[in-house]
Amino acid sequence: MNTTGQPFIKMHGLGNDFVILDSRTHALALTPDRVRAVADRHTGIGCDQLIVIEPARNAVSDAWMTIYNPDGSQSGACGNATRCVAWLLMQESGADKVVIETVAGLLDAERRGPLLVAVDMGPARLDWRDIPLAQAVDTLHLPISTGALVDPVGVSMGNPHAVFFVDDVEALDLAALGPVLEHHALFPERANIEIAQVLAPGRIRMRVWERGAGITRACGSGACAVAVAAARRGLMGRAAEVVLDGGTLAIEWLADNHVLMTGPVATSFAGRLDSSLLP
Ligand SMILES: N[C@H](CCC[C@H](N)C(=O)O)C(=O)O
């Protein structure tokens, strides 16, 4: 039983799972290699993202959050982890509202139930420069295709997404198509790839190939991107129930262009990292 290593908490949002570290209490020095070691599901703890809660960097936020993919890359957004970190901070303070800051901006989060959290994920970025894309194109119809996936919508929620609308998300080989599209030349910072199928008015099914992580059971920023893309394409209104492999998120694209995401959080276990993973 490791009693001296860096403490961690394992949490998930609809099966999108996280190792959460806290540098406010235990200073740590992460490198891409150490992120990969912790995230490895065979030789490490295993997670879709490694999250670090850091001291707030200004008076308007409660904490800073850094997001690492299991390949060691960083991301500007992680919706499911934001709900989990917000929940931890609210459990700590007893507050029902917190502000989390990331490299992409400030995120307001609010408790909606004992294990239910709403996050204002910030504005949808729709200009090609903000996705970012390698050239000036209409983000409502990106000029790329791979196999049966054609004509996606580009959206950033602080991280890049390409949303493809399809007739049946179960019929596509996302494991084969995802990595090709993630690394497409149109995406200088790569992209998260979503395939989405309208089930009914206000209800949409999606699956995701996450940048730097592969297929995950849920993607909060991806669900926001899908809801915005569907509204922009006129496929539904500005509120949607987004059904992911791991469960359902409620998304609303607000009149001020911010996107509100509401969904559950869950704790799995806590422990301390062996020094072989994080010296
Ligand atoms: N792979 C994503 C980060 C995690 C996003 C996802 N887990 C979420 O809940 O938003 C990226 O590189 O932008």
Ligand as a Chemical Component Dictionary entry (heavy atoms), coordinates in Angstrom:
data_LIG
# 
_chem_comp.id                   LIG 
_chem_comp.type                 NON-POLYMER 
_chem_comp.pdbx_formal_charge   0 
_chem_comp.three_letter_code    LIG 
# 
loop_
_chem_comp_atom.comp_id 
_chem_comp_atom.atom_id 
_chem_comp_atom.alt_atom_id 
_chem_comp_atom.type_symbol 
_chem_comp_atom.charge 
_chem_comp_atom.model_Cartn_x 
_chem_comp_atom.model_Cartn_y 
_chem_comp_atom.model_Cartn_z 
_chem_comp_atom.pdbx_ordinal 
LIG N1 N1 N 0 -9.415  14.864 -26.176 1  
LIG C1 C1 C 0 -9.865  16.246 -25.955 2  
LIG C2 C2 C 0 -9.808  16.604 -24.450 3  
LIG C3 C3 C 0 -10.848 15.856 -23.627 4  
LIG C4 C4 C 0 -12.242 16.181 -24.053 5  
LIG C5 C5 C 0 -13.345 15.297 -23.480 6  
LIG N2 N2 N 0 -12.932 14.217 -22.649 7  
LIG C6 C6 C 0 -14.447 16.134 -22.863 8  
LIG O1 O1 O 0 -15.141 15.652 -21.933 9  
LIG O2 O2 O 0 -14.661 17.278 -23.345 10 
LIG C7 C7 C 0 -8.953  17.197 -26.745 11 
LIG O3 O3 O 0 -7.785  16.865 -26.985 12 
LIG O4 O4 O 0 -9.440  18.296 -27.073 13 
# 
loop_
_chem_comp_bond.comp_id 
_chem_comp_bond.atom_id_1 
_chem_comp_bond.atom_id_2 
_chem_comp_bond.value_order 
_chem_comp_bond.pdbx_ordinal 
LIG N1 C1 SING 1  
LIG C1 C2 SING 2  
LIG C1 C7 SING 3  
LIG C2 C3 SING 4  
LIG C3 C4 SING 5  
LIG C4 C5 SING 6  
LIG C5 N2 SING 7  
LIG C5 C6 SING 8  
LIG C6 O1 DOUB 9  
LIG C6 O2 SING 10 
LIG C7 O3 DOUB 11 
LIG C7 O4 SING 12 
# 
